[in-house]
């Protein structure tokens, strides 16, 4: 292409791709920290983080350098051969798991969140010998056939049914609904500690404790989908740590690689029932992605980001509640850490576009919620600017 503009790049993509994602009118070509630039040089605050991926901001120097160095060292190494980057990452993840759950764990590395969910589905069936699953209404667990079976939204599922099943869908935060659904045929219950696509809705401590008790009594696995909530997004490495409740397994992805594509399933050793070659991934655990993940964890430790997220999250929520006091269109502010939902009394789509025109990129969650997923190390000045833009675009 001789000249790159927002319009020309969008037209090119629309001409050649299958069109599963609607475009938002700009083409992003560069990023640094919490800032991105479009093809025509306009700068934006990115409070989407690529849907939660760029947890250290775009092109964090430590992560970028680690990936570049690994690209010059060894990029491809399947899991039939051990590798230094993979070995280090797996040890770190199982150490974090043991610290959070007091149980020894094992890890399976893959390339995305939906792959991690697929692995968890197979693990649950392998461990229990059962076929059925329970998932929550308004949950999102992915779009591949197995993970899509657990995802709630009918418009995602209906054209592709029959999918994996049976799956019983229960009301989120409704203990009796969950209790009635779980039985001796249930292989696993899948839950998000905070529903990401379902409106940034946190689970209650009572609900998660009941889920743990119900699954233990039924002999099925409790799997927490931490793809959007974990790797520090809420101020703890695993979101379930806020509640002192341990699942049998957790799925990770999004921010784990700091921008590199990687996913992981971590499970207590006691439920790890895979036999050799029953599951696998050609690209899973490749040295390039593992180098990105190791550098991300290094930077999180060096910058003390978990404590930073907790303190900045408290400050941000207090400021958003001040904003709500001036804008009657805001129904509720909810979330945890730097996973934030601002629920409006109307559809949010127009306000996402208005914010974008003023230089702030945010996401929707459902029809009425503005979702904020800023990088975990976003400077205070960028938060102030984002709040100013929201103040400008939201009606009184």
N, C-alpha and C positions, 0 to 999 in steps of 0.2 A: 504494500500500500504506500503510495507516494506521499500522502498527507494524512496524519492521524488527528481526527477530531472526535469529540464525543459521538456525534451522529454517525461518522464513518465507521467507527469501531463497533458501535451497536448494530449498524446495518450489516456489517460483515459477520458478526456472530449470529445474527438472526437468519442470515442467508445460509449458514452452514451447520448450525447446531439444531438439535431436536426441539428446542424451545421449551424446556421444562421449567425454566425460571423466567418470569416476567422481568424486563429490564426497568431500571429506575431512572433512566434518562441521562446518566453520566457514565464515563469509562474511567476507571481508576488505573493510573499507570505508575504511581510512585507513592512510597510511604516512609515515614520516620516518626517513631514514637506514637503518639496519639493523633498524628496528622496524616492525611492522605491528600494527593493532588490528582485532579482529573486531566484528561488529554489536552485540555486548553489552558492548563496552568492554575485553575482555581483550587484553593486550599480549603480543606474541610476538617473539622474535628470528627474523628471516627469513634463513635460510641456504640458501634456494632462489633468491633474487633474481628471483623470477618465472620460474624455469628459466633463469637466467643473464642476464636482461635488465637488471635494475637494478644495473649494475656500480658506479655511484656512490651506491648506496642509493636509497631511495624519495624522490622529490620533491626532488632536489638543487636548491638555490636557483638556481644558475647555469643549469641546464638548464630548470627550470620557468619562470624569467623569460624566457629566450630563446624558448621555445615560446609563451608568452603574448604577448610582444611581436610575434612573427611572425604570430600569429593576428590581431592588429590591423593588420597590414601587408599581407600577401598569403599566402593559404593554398594556392591552387591555381594551378599554372602548368605545363602539360605541356611535354615536352621539345622541342616545336617552337619554343619560345621560351626563350632563355637566362634565367638567374636568378642573382642575386648569391649566395644561400645555396648553391645547387647548384654553381656555378662554384668557390666556395671549397672546398667539401667534396671535389669531384672532384680538384682540384689537390692537396689534402692527402693523399688516399688514394694517388694515383699517386706522390707524393713519398715516402711511407712505403714503397711497393712498390719504388721504385728504390733506396732506402737499404738495403732488405733483400735485394734480388736483383741489384743493379747493372744492371738492365735497365729500359728505359722501359716504362711500362705504360699501359693504358687501363682505364676503369671503366664498368660498367653498373649503374645504381641501380634497385632494385626495392623490394618491401615486406616481404620475409621471407626466411628462410633457404631454404625449399623453392623459392621463386622464383629465388633465386640459383643453386641446383643445376640447375633447369630451364634456365636461361640457359647454364650451363656445358656441359650435355649438348648443346644445340644448337650452341654454339660449337665443341665438339670435332668434331661431325659436319661443320660448315661448313668447318673448317680441314683435316680429313683426308680427307673424302669417304668415311669408313668408318662402319659402323653399330654395331659391337660395343663392349661395355664390360666392365671388370673392377672388382669391388668386393670388400671384405673380408667374411668371416663376422663376424656380430655388429655390423656397421656400421648406423648410422642416418643417412639423408640426407634424410628427409622423407616425406610421405604423399600428395603429388599424384602423378599417374600416372607421370611420368618419374622423379621422385626416389624414389618407392616401388619402382620397378624395381631401384634400387640398394640399398635398405634390406633388411636380411637377414631379420628375424623373419618366419617364414612366416605367423603369425596376422594380421599386418598386410596381407599380400599376397594370400593364397590366394583370397579371395572376389572379387577384382578382376582376376584374371588372365583373358586374357593382357594383360600390360603391355608396356612398351617393352623391346626386347631385340634380340639375345641379351645376357645378362649372365652372366659367369662369376664365381663366388664362390670366393675363395681364403682360405686360413688366414692370419690376421693374424700378422705378424712371421715368416712362413715364406717365405724368399727363393725357395726352389726351387718352391714352390707358385705364387708370383707369376710366376716366370720361365716356367714351363710354360704359364701361362694367356695370356700376352701374345704376340700374333702380328701378322701383316701386316693382319689384319682389325680390330684393336683401335683404336678411336677415342680412348679415354682410360682411364686408371686413376684411380679415385676412392678416396682414403684420408683417414682422420682421423689427425692426429698423436697425439692421445689419443682413444680411443674413448669417447664420452660416455655413450651409452645401453648400450654393451656392457660396462660394468663399470669404467669409468675405467682403461682399459688403455693405457699409453703405448707408442708404437712405439720400437723400438731405432734408434740412429743407423745401424747397419749395414743395417737393413731399408729405411730411407728412402733411404739412398745407393744401395742396390741398385735400389730402385724408380725413382730418377732415371736410373740407368744403363740399366736395361731399357727404360724409355719412350723415352729418347733413341735407343737402338739400333733400336727398333721404329718410330720415327717417329710415336708417339702422344703425346697430352698427359698430363701428370701433374697432377692436380687435387687440391689439399688442401682438405678441408671444414673451414674454420676457424670455423664458425658458433658452436660452443660454446667452442672453445679460444682464439680470437683476441680482439683489442681489449684486450690486457693481462691476460687471465685467468691466464696462466701466468708472467707477469713480463716477457714480451716482447710487442710489439704483435702480431706474428704468431708463433704457436707454433713454426713451422718455423725461426725464427731461432736457436733453441737448438741447432740441428744444423748450421747453415751449408749447408743444402741448399735449393735454389730450385725450386719447382714452376713449371709454365707458367701456372697460374691458382689463385686461392684464392677461396673464398666466405666472406662475412661476413654477420652479422645480429645477433640477440640484443642484446648490449650496445652495439652501434654507436650507437644513438639515445638511450642513457641512459634508455630507457623508451618512446621514440617508435618506432613500427613502421617499420623500414627494413632493407633488405638490399642487398648489393653483390656483384658479381662483378668481381674485378680480374685482369687477364691481361697477360702480356707482349705488347708491341705486335706482336711477330713472329707471334703466333698469332691476332690479332684479325681474323677473316675474315668478320664480318657485313657484309652489304650493307644499304643503306638500307631500312628497313621490314621486314627479315627478323625482327626481334624488337622488343619494346617493352613499355611498361607505362603505363596511364593515370595511375596514382597514383605511379609510380616517380620518385624524385627530386623529390617535391613540396617546396615551400619549408618547410613546417611540420616535416616529418621531418628535412630537411637542417639546419634551425636547431637541432633537438635534437642531432643528431650533431656539428655544429660546436661547440656548447657543451660536449658531452661530451669531445671532444678537447681543448678549451681547459682544462677542469677537470683532465683527466688530466695535462696539461703543468704547470699551475699547482701541483698537489698532488704532483708527482713520483711518480705512482702506480706506474709500472713498477718503480722501485727499491723502493718500499714493498711491493709484492706479492712481490718476490723475498725481501726480508728477513722479512716476516711469514709467508710461506709456509714458509721454513726453520724458523722458530720453531714454527709450527703443526704441521708434520710431526714435529718432535722431541717435542712434547707428546703428539701422538697415538700415537707409538711408546711413550712412557711409559705411556699409557693401555692400549695393547695388552699391555704387560708385566704389567698387573694383571688383565686380562680375557682368559682363555684362549679365549673365544668369537671373538676377533678373529684372523682368519687372516693378514691383510696390510693395510698402509696404503700407498696408492700414488697417483700423480698428479703434478702440477707446479704450483708457485705456489699459487693459491687455487682450484684445481680438484682436489678431493680425493675419493678413494674409500676407504672403510673396509669391507673385505670380511669378512663374518662366516662362521662355520662352519655357519650356519643361515639360514633366510629372514629378511629384514630388516623385513618389513611390520609386525610387532607392535612393533618398537622405534621405527619412525617414528611410530606412533600414541602410544606412551608418551612420546616426546620432545615431541610436540605438546601433550599434556596438561600437560606441565611448562613449556610456553612456548617450545619450539624447533621451528622448521619446517625439515625436511631432506627430501631426495628419495631415491628408490630408483634404482638403476642395475642392471638385471637383477634376479634373485631374491634375491641375498644381499649386495648392496653398498649401504651408506649413502653417499649422494653429498652432499657439501658444496660449495655454490657461493655463498659469502658475498659481499656487496658488497666491492669492492676496497679501499675505505677504511674497513672495519669497525674500530671502536676495539678496542684490546687487551682492555678490560674485557668487551666482548661476546664475544670469543673465549673468555675465561676462563669466562664463564657457560655458554657452549655446551659447553665441555669438562666442566664440572661436571654438566650435565644428562646428557650421554652417559655419564659415570661412574656416574650414578645409575640409568640405565635398562638398561645392559648387564649381563648376569650375569657373575659372577667367572669 
